[in-house]
Amino acid sequence: MIERRIRPPAEDLALAFDRAAFCRALGMEPDRWQKRLLRSEAPRVLLNCCRQSGKSTTSAVLALHQALYVPGSLSLVLAPSERQSKELFTKISGFYKSLGHAVPSDSNRKLGMEIANGSRIEALPGSEKTIRGFSGVSLLLVDEAARVDDGLYHAVRPMLAVSGGRLVLMSTPFGKRGVFFEEWTNGASWDRYEAPATECPRISTEFLEEERRSLGPWWFAQEYECRFMETNDQVFSHDVVDEAITTEVAPLFAAVREEGGR
């Protein structure tokens, strides 16, 4: 049995208003970008982070803080697969237990948790069919967003229309395609965070050099430098396609369509 720790009221109030302090209470010192994210109130957040940079850990802190200090809130964790959703939820659940269940749990399931203050956290695989029944979402976390189906992304956004909830997309790049790439390069009103491996104090220079030699420049740039690379099966590069599009030339069959419509 986990011993419940009673926090002094002043300390608990400080944690309620400072997620970075809450992160420290969980035994972790946040990196500079993590501290900025934890203290941000931006409703739309993009995390373009290298592997093992701590993006999932930081998102787990956000979800648990929301559940503990916003009674009756609903947080959803989405990922391309159930295994990935479960992995992130396991982090959240582990942090919850490390606090000694400061708020008693009414239910603690494999992929969901409801606590006594009425807050819920639900982890779901990346299928449009599994998420349609949810509404009033306070926090929506999309893990491995670069690999999530575009249809899922368009299906989840309306969940925030009435609640005004927060949307966080987090991922390592996966080519110049999909909603994560489009939002990172062209999206408006996003609070953006980039965390390459060189800025992560837990990843050594020696390890990165080994990875650079082993993976090669293409994979290394994507996995550790947060760069959106051309996909392997792409005939023309993304930049070449963009440069080929112009408003100065009419579409090839536009005149034929106009003739046929008369």
Summary of the structure (lengths in Angstrom):
residues: 262
radius of gyration: 21.4
end to end distance: 79.7
largest distance: 80.3
contacts: 755
relative contact order: 0.14
helix: 45%
strand: 16%
